[in-house]
Amino acid sequence: MAYEQEASVQIRLITEASELREAVELQQLVWRPDAVSSMQHMRAAILHGGSVIGAFCEEKLVGFCYGFAGYDGNEPYLGSHMMAIHPAYRDLGIGMRLKLEQRLWAMQAGYGTIVWTFDPFESRNAYLNICKLGGVVSTYIPAFYGLDDAGFPTDRFVVEWMLSSDRVVRTVSEGPQPIGDMSDYPRLLLVTCSTDKLLAAKQVPYGDLIGKSHGLRLPVPRNASSLKQSRPDLYQGWQRQVRELSMTAFAKGYQVVACHQSEPEIQDYVLERKR
């Protein structure tokens, strides 16, 4: 049944106001009200170099991604701002298909890079962005949207998807690439678990590690939303340490190149020095 649903989903550009209104309704279903991009905003973005790409099942919009033109002071890029998938159509590969179509559209439009942000503690998004799409991360923005409803900073990783790079071409054509031996990559946090329950995340002395080791591992909880509710103190301290360690490593020339499940409750980000 899932295969039939996936096969019946068609991916195409959205340009008409009526379908953009459907995209607004889908956002209202998936996201909080203040995160919704209006029809007028998306329409204007399309006019000025952006795109909205939709996933349709029997003419019903079940997913979309939206990007606008950006400029970093040197060259233009596509800023991918929003993706939403209808809850009934998740885990069917629609998000991956939308991103691949966005890549093709961006290349045809003359862009070389797509950039977007995500929460470092959202492990599923991390796997899609880094392992399945081939994006890399070398920028950390604290409190990008201020504080969330629970009072936690909305920290974000910034993904750079270099559309024609060897890494991206290999990844989108062959699938996630082998990570290789990371046994000598030190872990920057010591995580204590007991019967699949996270107890603590303690920072190790990293003065001799960051800048000297070619590779590093930075662990995050795989179910951060549950941890945020059950152990807000642990989540808060973990987030603070990930922020500090990431920003220090990025400032010394590292980038996130992979992530993998190292333990049942833990996912490691793999950082390597840029060549």
C-alpha positions as a Markdown table, in Angstrom:
| # | Residue | x | y | z |
|---|---|---|---|---|
| 1 | Met | 0.0 | 0.0 | 0.0 |
| 2 | Ala | 2.8 | 2.4 | 0.9 |
| 3 | Tyr | 4.5 | 1.7 | -2.4 |
| 4 | Glu | 1.3 | 2.4 | -4.3 |
| 5 | Gln | 0.9 | 5.7 | -2.5 |
| 6 | Glu | 4.5 | 6.7 | -3.2 |
| 7 | Ala | 4.1 | 5.8 | -6.9 |
| 8 | Ser | 0.9 | 7.8 | -7.2 |
| 9 | Val | 2.5 | 11.0 | -5.9 |
| 10 | Gln | 3.5 | 13.4 | -8.7 |
| 11 | Ile | 6.1 | 16.2 | -8.1 |
| 12 | Arg | 5.8 | 19.5 | -10.0 |
| 13 | Leu | 6.2 | 23.2 | -9.7 |
| 14 | Ile | 3.5 | 25.3 | -8.1 |
| 15 | Thr | 2.9 | 28.8 | -9.5 |
| 16 | Glu | -0.8 | 29.5 | -9.3 |
| 17 | Ala | -2.3 | 31.4 | -6.4 |
| 18 | Ser | -5.0 | 28.7 | -5.8 |
| 19 | Glu | -2.4 | 26.0 | -5.3 |
| 20 | Leu | -0.2 | 28.3 | -3.1 |
| 21 | Arg | -3.2 | 28.7 | -0.9 |
| 22 | Glu | -3.3 | 24.9 | -0.6 |
| 23 | Ala | 0.3 | 25.1 | 0.5 |
| 24 | Val | -0.7 | 27.6 | 3.2 |
| 25 | Glu | -3.4 | 25.2 | 4.5 |
| 26 | Leu | -0.8 | 22.4 | 4.6 |
| 27 | Gln | 1.6 | 24.5 | 6.6 |
| 28 | Gln | -1.2 | 25.3 | 9.0 |
| 29 | Leu | -1.8 | 21.6 | 9.5 |
| 30 | Val | 1.9 | 20.8 | 10.0 |
| 31 | Trp | 3.5 | 23.8 | 11.6 |
| 32 | Arg | 2.7 | 26.4 | 14.3 |
| 33 | Pro | 0.7 | 29.5 | 13.1 |
| 34 | Asp | 3.6 | 31.9 | 13.3 |
| 35 | Ala | 5.8 | 29.7 | 11.1 |
| 36 | Val | 3.5 | 29.8 | 8.1 |
| 37 | Ser | 4.6 | 31.5 | 4.9 |
| 38 | Ser | 1.8 | 33.4 | 3.2 |
| 39 | Met | 0.5 | 32.9 | -0.4 |
| 40 | Gln | 1.6 | 36.5 | -1.1 |
| 41 | His | 5.1 | 35.9 | 0.2 |
| 42 | Met | 5.6 | 32.7 | -1.9 |
| 43 | Arg | 4.1 | 34.4 | -5.0 |
| 44 | Ala | 6.6 | 37.2 | -4.7 |
| 45 | Ala | 9.5 | 34.8 | -4.1 |
| 46 | Ile | 8.6 | 33.0 | -7.3 |
| 47 | Leu | 8.6 | 36.3 | -9.2 |
| 48 | His | 12.1 | 37.1 | -7.9 |
| 49 | Gly | 14.0 | 33.9 | -8.5 |
| 50 | Gly | 12.5 | 31.4 | -6.0 |
| 51 | Ser | 10.4 | 28.3 | -6.4 |
| 52 | Val | 7.6 | 26.3 | -4.8 |
| 53 | Ile | 7.5 | 22.6 | -5.6 |
| 54 | Gly | 4.5 | 20.4 | -4.7 |
| 55 | Ala | 3.8 | 16.8 | -4.2 |
| 56 | Phe | 0.3 | 15.8 | -5.4 |
| 57 | Cys | -1.7 | 12.6 | -4.9 |
| 58 | Glu | -4.8 | 12.5 | -7.0 |
| 59 | Glu | -4.6 | 16.3 | -7.4 |
| 60 | Lys | -4.4 | 16.8 | -3.6 |
| 61 | Leu | -1.4 | 18.7 | -2.3 |
| 62 | Val | 0.3 | 16.3 | 0.2 |
| 63 | Gly | 3.7 | 18.0 | 0.4 |
| 64 | Phe | 5.8 | 21.0 | -0.8 |
| 65 | Cys | 9.1 | 22.8 | -0.4 |
| 66 | Tyr | 9.7 | 26.5 | -0.9 |
| 67 | Gly | 12.8 | 28.4 | -1.6 |
| 68 | Phe | 13.8 | 32.0 | -2.4 |
| 69 | Ala | 16.7 | 33.8 | -3.9 |
| 70 | Gly | 19.6 | 34.5 | -1.6 |
| 71 | Tyr | 23.0 | 36.2 | -1.9 |
| 72 | Asp | 26.1 | 35.8 | 0.3 |
| 73 | Gly | 28.0 | 38.8 | -0.9 |
| 74 | Asn | 29.8 | 36.7 | -3.6 |
| 75 | Glu | 27.3 | 34.7 | -5.5 |
| 76 | Pro | 23.5 | 34.0 | -5.5 |
| 77 | Tyr | 22.1 | 30.8 | -4.0 |
| 78 | Leu | 18.7 | 29.3 | -3.3 |
| 79 | Gly | 17.5 | 29.7 | 0.3 |
| 80 | Ser | 15.3 | 26.7 | 1.0 |
| 81 | His | 13.0 | 27.9 | 3.7 |
| 82 | Met | 10.1 | 25.6 | 4.2 |
| 83 | Met | 9.1 | 21.9 | 3.7 |
| 84 | Ala | 5.8 | 20.3 | 4.9 |
| 85 | Ile | 4.5 | 16.8 | 4.4 |
| 86 | His | 0.9 | 15.8 | 5.2 |
| 87 | Pro | 1.0 | 13.5 | 8.3 |
| 88 | Ala | -0.8 | 10.7 | 6.3 |
| 89 | Tyr | 1.9 | 10.7 | 3.7 |
| 90 | Arg | 5.1 | 10.7 | 5.7 |
| 91 | Asp | 7.8 | 8.0 | 5.5 |
| 92 | Leu | 7.1 | 7.5 | 1.8 |
| 93 | Gly | 10.2 | 9.3 | 0.5 |
| 94 | Ile | 8.3 | 12.4 | -0.5 |
| 95 | Gly | 10.7 | 14.8 | 1.3 |
| 96 | Met | 13.6 | 13.2 | -0.6 |
| 97 | Arg | 11.8 | 13.5 | -3.9 |
| 98 | Leu | 10.9 | 17.1 | -3.3 |
| 99 | Lys | 14.6 | 18.0 | -2.5 |
| 100 | Leu | 15.9 | 16.2 | -5.6 |
| 101 | Glu | 13.4 | 18.1 | -7.8 |
| 102 | Gln | 14.4 | 21.3 | -6.1 |
| 103 | Arg | 18.0 | 20.5 | -6.9 |
| 104 | Leu | 17.2 | 20.0 | -10.6 |
| 105 | Trp | 15.2 | 23.2 | -10.7 |
| 106 | Ala | 17.9 | 25.2 | -9.0 |
| 107 | Met | 20.6 | 23.9 | -11.4 |
| 108 | Gln | 18.5 | 24.8 | -14.4 |
| 109 | Ala | 17.9 | 28.3 | -12.9 |
| 110 | Gly | 21.6 | 28.8 | -12.6 |
| 111 | Tyr | 22.1 | 28.2 | -8.9 |
| 112 | Gly | 25.1 | 26.3 | -7.6 |
| 113 | Thr | 24.1 | 25.9 | -4.0 |
| 114 | Ile | 21.0 | 25.5 | -1.9 |
| 115 | Val | 21.2 | 26.6 | 1.8 |
| 116 | Trp | 18.8 | 25.9 | 4.6 |
| 117 | Thr | 18.7 | 25.5 | 8.4 |
| 118 | Phe | 17.7 | 22.7 | 10.7 |
| 119 | Asp | 17.7 | 21.9 | 14.4 |
| 120 | Pro | 20.9 | 19.9 | 15.3 |
| 121 | Phe | 18.8 | 17.8 | 17.7 |
| 122 | Glu | 16.4 | 16.6 | 15.0 |
| 123 | Ser | 18.3 | 13.4 | 14.1 |
| 124 | Arg | 16.0 | 12.3 | 11.3 |
| 125 | Asn | 16.4 | 15.6 | 9.5 |
| 126 | Ala | 20.1 | 15.4 | 10.0 |
| 127 | Tyr | 20.3 | 12.0 | 8.3 |
| 128 | Leu | 18.3 | 13.3 | 5.3 |
| 129 | Asn | 20.2 | 16.5 | 4.9 |
| 130 | Ile | 23.7 | 15.1 | 5.4 |
| 131 | Cys | 23.7 | 11.4 | 4.5 |
| 132 | Lys | 20.9 | 11.1 | 1.9 |
| 133 | Leu | 21.4 | 14.5 | 0.2 |
| 134 | Gly | 25.1 | 15.0 | 0.7 |
| 135 | Gly | 24.9 | 18.4 | 2.4 |
| 136 | Val | 27.6 | 19.7 | 4.8 |
| 137 | Val | 27.4 | 22.0 | 7.8 |
| 138 | Ser | 30.0 | 24.5 | 8.9 |
| 139 | Thr | 27.9 | 27.2 | 10.5 |
| 140 | Tyr | 25.9 | 27.2 | 13.8 |
| 141 | Ile | 23.4 | 30.0 | 14.6 |
| 142 | Pro | 22.3 | 30.3 | 18.2 |
| 143 | Ala | 18.6 | 31.2 | 18.9 |
| 144 | Phe | 17.9 | 31.7 | 15.1 |
| 145 | Tyr | 14.2 | 32.2 | 15.8 |
| 146 | Gly | 14.6 | 33.4 | 19.4 |
| 147 | Leu | 13.2 | 31.1 | 22.1 |
| 148 | Asp | 10.6 | 28.3 | 21.6 |
| 149 | Asp | 7.4 | 27.9 | 23.6 |
| 150 | Ala | 9.3 | 26.0 | 26.3 |
| 151 | Gly | 12.0 | 28.7 | 26.6 |
| 152 | Phe | 14.8 | 26.9 | 24.8 |
| 153 | Pro | 16.9 | 28.7 | 22.2 |
| 154 | Thr | 16.0 | 27.7 | 18.6 |
| 155 | Asp | 19.6 | 26.9 | 17.6 |
| 156 | Arg | 20.2 | 25.9 | 14.0 |
| 157 | Phe | 22.8 | 24.2 | 11.8 |
| 158 | Val | 23.2 | 25.8 | 8.4 |
| 159 | Val | 23.3 | 23.2 | 5.5 |
| 160 | Glu | 25.1 | 23.9 | 2.3 |
| 161 | Trp | 24.1 | 21.7 | -0.5 |
| 162 | Met | 26.7 | 22.2 | -3.3 |
| 163 | Leu | 24.6 | 20.8 | -6.2 |
| 164 | Ser | 27.3 | 19.8 | -8.6 |
| 165 | Ser | 30.0 | 18.7 | -6.2 |
| 166 | Asp | 31.4 | 15.2 | -6.4 |
| 167 | Arg | 30.0 | 14.4 | -3.0 |
| 168 | Val | 26.5 | 15.4 | -3.8 |
| 169 | Val | 26.5 | 13.8 | -7.3 |
| 170 | Arg | 27.7 | 10.5 | -5.8 |
| 171 | Thr | 25.2 | 10.6 | -2.9 |
| 172 | Val | 22.1 | 11.4 | -4.9 |
| 173 | Ser | 23.0 | 8.8 | -7.6 |
| 174 | Glu | 24.3 | 6.0 | -5.4 |
| 175 | Gly | 22.7 | 6.6 | -2.0 |
| 176 | Pro | 24.4 | 7.4 | 1.4 |
| 177 | Gln | 28.1 | 6.9 | 1.1 |
| 178 | Pro | 30.1 | 4.6 | 3.5 |
| 179 | Ile | 31.4 | 6.5 | 6.5 |
| 180 | Gly | 34.7 | 4.6 | 6.9 |
| 181 | Asp | 36.7 | 3.9 | 10.0 |
| 182 | Met | 36.1 | 6.5 | 12.7 |
| 183 | Ser | 37.6 | 4.5 | 15.6 |
| 184 | Asp | 40.3 | 7.2 | 16.1 |
| 185 | Tyr | 37.9 | 10.1 | 16.0 |
| 186 | Pro | 37.5 | 11.3 | 19.6 |
| 187 | Arg | 34.0 | 11.9 | 21.0 |
| 188 | Leu | 33.6 | 15.4 | 22.4 |
| 189 | Leu | 30.9 | 14.5 | 24.9 |
| 190 | Leu | 30.8 | 11.5 | 27.2 |
| 191 | Val | 27.3 | 10.2 | 27.3 |
| 192 | Thr | 26.1 | 8.0 | 30.2 |
| 193 | Cys | 23.2 | 5.6 | 29.5 |
| 194 | Ser | 21.4 | 3.0 | 31.6 |
| 195 | Thr | 19.0 | 0.5 | 30.0 |
| 196 | Asp | 18.4 | 2.7 | 27.0 |
| 197 | Lys | 17.8 | 5.7 | 29.3 |
| 198 | Leu | 20.0 | 8.8 | 28.9 |
| 199 | Leu | 21.5 | 9.9 | 32.2 |
| 200 | Ala | 24.1 | 12.5 | 31.4 |
| 201 | Ala | 26.2 | 14.2 | 28.7 |
| 202 | Lys | 29.5 | 15.5 | 30.0 |
| 203 | Gln | 32.0 | 17.6 | 28.0 |
| 204 | Val | 35.5 | 16.2 | 27.8 |
| 205 | Pro | 38.6 | 18.4 | 27.8 |
| 206 | Tyr | 38.8 | 19.2 | 24.1 |
| 207 | Gly | 41.7 | 21.6 | 24.1 |
| 208 | Asp | 44.0 | 18.9 | 22.6 |
| 209 | Leu | 41.4 | 17.5 | 20.2 |
| 210 | Ile | 39.7 | 20.3 | 18.3 |
| 211 | Gly | 42.3 | 21.5 | 15.8 |
| 212 | Lys | 44.6 | 18.5 | 16.1 |
| 213 | Ser | 42.5 | 15.5 | 15.3 |
| 214 | His | 41.4 | 15.2 | 11.6 |
| 215 | Gly | 38.0 | 14.0 | 12.7 |
| 216 | Leu | 35.7 | 14.4 | 15.7 |
| 217 | Arg | 32.4 | 12.9 | 16.8 |
| 218 | Leu | 29.7 | 15.0 | 18.5 |
| 219 | Pro | 26.8 | 13.0 | 20.0 |
| 220 | Val | 23.1 | 14.1 | 20.2 |
| 221 | Pro | 20.1 | 12.3 | 21.5 |
| 222 | Arg | 18.0 | 10.5 | 18.9 |
| 223 | Asn | 14.7 | 11.4 | 20.6 |
| 224 | Ala | 15.4 | 14.9 | 21.6 |
| 225 | Ser | 11.7 | 15.9 | 21.8 |
| 226 | Ser | 11.1 | 13.3 | 24.5 |
| 227 | Leu | 14.2 | 14.3 | 26.4 |
| 228 | Lys | 13.2 | 17.9 | 26.3 |
| 229 | Gln | 9.9 | 17.0 | 28.1 |
| 230 | Ser | 11.2 | 14.4 | 30.5 |
| 231 | Arg | 14.6 | 15.9 | 31.4 |
| 232 | Pro | 14.7 | 19.6 | 30.4 |
| 233 | Asp | 17.8 | 20.1 | 32.6 |
| 234 | Leu | 19.7 | 17.5 | 30.7 |
| 235 | Tyr | 18.4 | 18.8 | 27.3 |
| 236 | Gln | 19.4 | 22.4 | 28.2 |
| 237 | Gly | 22.9 | 21.4 | 29.2 |
| 238 | Trp | 23.4 | 19.2 | 26.2 |
| 239 | Gln | 22.2 | 21.9 | 23.8 |
| 240 | Arg | 24.6 | 24.4 | 25.4 |
| 241 | Gln | 27.6 | 22.1 | 25.0 |
| 242 | Val | 26.7 | 21.2 | 21.4 |
| 243 | Arg | 26.5 | 24.9 | 20.7 |
| 244 | Glu | 29.9 | 25.6 | 22.2 |
| 245 | Leu | 31.7 | 22.6 | 20.7 |
| 246 | Ser | 30.2 | 23.1 | 17.2 |
| 247 | Met | 31.1 | 26.8 | 17.0 |
| 248 | Thr | 34.6 | 26.1 | 18.3 |
| 249 | Ala | 35.1 | 23.3 | 15.8 |
| 250 | Phe | 33.6 | 25.3 | 12.9 |
| 251 | Ala | 35.9 | 28.2 | 13.7 |
| 252 | Lys | 38.9 | 25.9 | 13.4 |
| 253 | Gly | 37.9 | 24.6 | 10.0 |
| 254 | Tyr | 35.8 | 21.5 | 10.6 |
| 255 | Gln | 32.5 | 20.7 | 8.9 |
| 256 | Val | 29.9 | 18.0 | 9.5 |
| 257 | Val | 30.1 | 15.4 | 6.8 |
| 258 | Ala | 28.1 | 12.5 | 8.2 |
| 259 | Cys | 26.0 | 11.2 | 11.0 |
| 260 | His | 25.2 | 7.7 | 12.2 |
| 261 | Gln | 23.5 | 5.9 | 15.0 |
| 262 | Ser | 26.3 | 4.9 | 17.4 |
| 263 | Glu | 24.1 | 3.6 | 20.2 |
| 264 | Pro | 20.3 | 3.0 | 20.5 |
| 265 | Glu | 19.7 | 6.4 | 22.0 |
| 266 | Ile | 22.6 | 8.3 | 20.4 |
| 267 | Gln | 23.4 | 9.7 | 17.0 |
| 268 | Asp | 26.9 | 11.0 | 16.3 |
| 269 | Tyr | 27.7 | 13.8 | 14.0 |
| 270 | Val | 31.0 | 13.2 | 12.2 |
| 271 | Leu | 33.1 | 16.3 | 11.8 |
| 272 | Glu | 36.3 | 16.5 | 9.6 |
| 273 | Arg | 38.7 | 19.2 | 8.8 |
| 274 | Lys | 38.1 | 20.8 | 5.4 |
| 275 | Arg | 40.7 | 19.8 | 2.9 |
